[in-house]
């Protein structure tokens, strides 16, 4: 009899992997051990003098093709193959770049983040591919497939997690206790599945859409380094000085 909730009956080797993953899930906490950044910030943002930093991330040159993966599992809704594009470019603007203020806000403290950030597991893919969360903010994974997934995070500054999600509609959450850009997340059952999580201690971060744009409002006057990260193209950064009530526009260019 076919097990409920699974798209197919796994072979013995796969079944052994699933049992092992379930055991890991029982032994592993779904939230990383809290850690603290190097120093406690004390300053607060004066909204009367705060300014605005905006811009766009673009790609110089011809974008490479997306990667193609064979998908043999019927529960993945698209058996036979799929192109999972990690390079999305429109009019030269780059999507799925994580942009944030890397340096300059270390002395400032910010209100605790509201709500939670969600990543869906649907069609045996993560959606969205790139997300940003605040330190201590819940990151919720949702299984929208009738098959087993596992969430395996691979951080360097935080504790890693590896837990199984076998049920349709299941929700599991975790938190990160320290800033880290970026954290790779993967599914060991479906090796083409991956997502990226940027963890920061302040609210000034963004994931670019089709227009490649980002904007940070309410930034205190000062000197900053703005960094953009992309899965395929690495990192690029730019320094900027923001005066009182200033408005600065940046152009962050990446190269294939």
N, C-alpha and C positions, 0 to 999 in steps of 0.2 A: 504494500500500500504506500502511495506517495505521501511523504510527510506534509502536513498542512503548512502553508505559508512559504514553501520552497518551490522554485520554478522547475526543478528537476531533481532526481535522486542522484546524489554525488557518488563517484566511484570511491572505493575504499581509501585511496590515498587522500582524496579531497575530504572525505568524511573524517579522517584522522586529523586533518588540518582544522576543520570546523570544531571538533571536540577540543583540540588544543586551544583554539581561540576562545571558546566558551570558558575554559578553565582560566585563561588569562583575565577574562572579563570578571570572573568571580574574585580574582586576587588583586585586581588593579582598581584603584579609585578613579572615578571619572572626573576628578578635578585635580589639577596639579598642586603640589605642595606650595603654600604661599611663600613668596620670597620678597625682599624689598630691594629697591634700587639703592645706589651707593649713598645718597644723602637725602635727608628729608627736606623738601622744599618749604619755604616760609612765605614767599611773596604772593600777593593776589593781584589779579589784573584790574587796572583802573580803566573802566569802560569809557571814561571821558577822554582818554588819550589813545585808546587802542585803535589800530588800523586794520588794513585789509591786504592780503597777499593772494594773488590769483595767477592763473597761467594755463598752459597746456603742455602735454607731452606729445611729441611727434617722432616719427621714424624717418630717418634719412636713408634713402635708397629703396630698393625693391624688397618687399617683405617676403620671407620664405614661406613655403607651403606649410599647412597644418599637418600634424602627425596623424596617421591612420592606424587604427587598432582593430584586430579581429575580435568579434564579440559572439561567442558561441552559446551563451545562456539565453534561453527563450524568455526568462523573466525580465531580461534587460530591454524588452519591447522593440528592439531593433537588431535581431540576430543577423549575422553575416558580415558585419563590418560597419564602422563608423569613423568619420574624421572628427577628431577632437581638436579644435583649432585653438592653439595657444598664441596665435598671432592674428589679431583683428585690427585692421587699419582701414580708416575711412578718410579720404582726402588728406592723407599723410598723418592723421592724428591716431594715436595709439590707445587702444582700449585695454583694460585690465592691468594698468600700471598702478602700483601703490605709491602714493605721494604723501610725504609727511614732513613736519619740521623736525629735522634730526638733531640739531644743536641750537641752543639759545633759550630754551624754556626750563632748564634744569632747576632754577631757583623758584619757579612758580608752582603753586598748588591749585588744583581745580576741583570743582564739585564732583561727587561720585557720578558715574555714568547712569543714565536712565535706561531701563528695558534690557533686552537681550538681543544678540545677533544670531541669525539662524542660517544654517547650511542644510539644504535638502539633498538627499540621496535619491535621485530619480532617473530612471532609464540607465541605471548603473553609471551615473556621472554625478559629480558634485556641482551644485548650483547654489550660489555663484562660485566661480572658480577662485576668486580672490576676495577676501573680506578683511576688514579692520575691526579690532576690538580694543577697549581700554583695559588696562591692568585691573583685574578683579571683576570684569564684566562677564556675565554668563554667555558662553558660546554653545548654542543648542544644535545638535545634529538630529535630523528627522529622516526616518526610513520610509520612503514612499514607494518602495519596490517590494514585490512578493518574493523576496529572496534574502539571504543573509548577507549583511555587510559587516565589516569591522572598521573601527576608527583608530588609526595608528598614527599618533603625532610624533614628530621627530625634531624636538627643540634642542637647543644648546644651552640656553640660559634658564629654562624652566624644566620641570620634570615631565617626562614623556608619559603618554597614556596609550593603552591598547585594549579596547573593549568591543565585544560583539553586539550587533544589533540585528537579531534574527527575525523580528516581527514587523509586519506592515503597520505603519503608524507609530512605531516606537519613537520616543524622544529621549535623548540623553544629553546631558550638559557637562561642561567642564569650564574651569577658569584658569587663567595664567597669572602668576604672581609677580612677574617681572617683565619689563619691556624687552621685545625681541622682534626684529624685522629681518627675515620672515621665518615662519614655521611651516614646514611641509607636513601635509596630512595625506595619508593614503589608505587604500583598502587592500589588504593582503589577499582577499578572496578574488577581487577583480583588479589585477595589477595596473590596468590603464587608468584607474580612478585616482585623482589627486586634487588637492586644493591647497591654497596658501593663505596663511593667517598672519597679519601684521598686528603686533601687540604694542601699544604705546601708552604712556602715562598721562597724555593730554588729549584734548578733543580735536587737534589740528592735523587731521589726516583725511585722505580721500582715495577712492578707487575710481579710476577714470572710466567714463563711458565711451560711446562711439565718437564723441567730440573731443576726447582726450583732455577735457578740462578739469581743473581743480580750483578750489577757493577756500581760503581760511579767513574767517571774519572774527574780529575781536582779539587780534594779536597785539600784545603790548609793544611799545617802541623798543627797538634793540637791533642787534646783529644776529642773523640766523643763517643756518645752512638748511636748504630745502633739498630733499633727496627723493628721487623716483627710482623704484625697483620694478623690474619686469622679469618674468620667469625665463624668457629666452634671451633677453638682451642685457641682463645684469643691472647695474646701478649707474646713475648719473646724478651729480649734485651741483648746486649753485649757491653762492653766498649772496645775501641781500641785506641791506640796511633799511630799516623801517623807522621813519620819523613819527612824531606825534600826529595822530589822525592820518597817517600816511596811507598811500595806495601804491602798491608795487605789482608789476606784471612780469612774469617770468616765462621764458621759452626753454623748455627742457628737451633736448634732442638726444635720441638714442640711435645707434647704428647697428644694422644687421651684422 
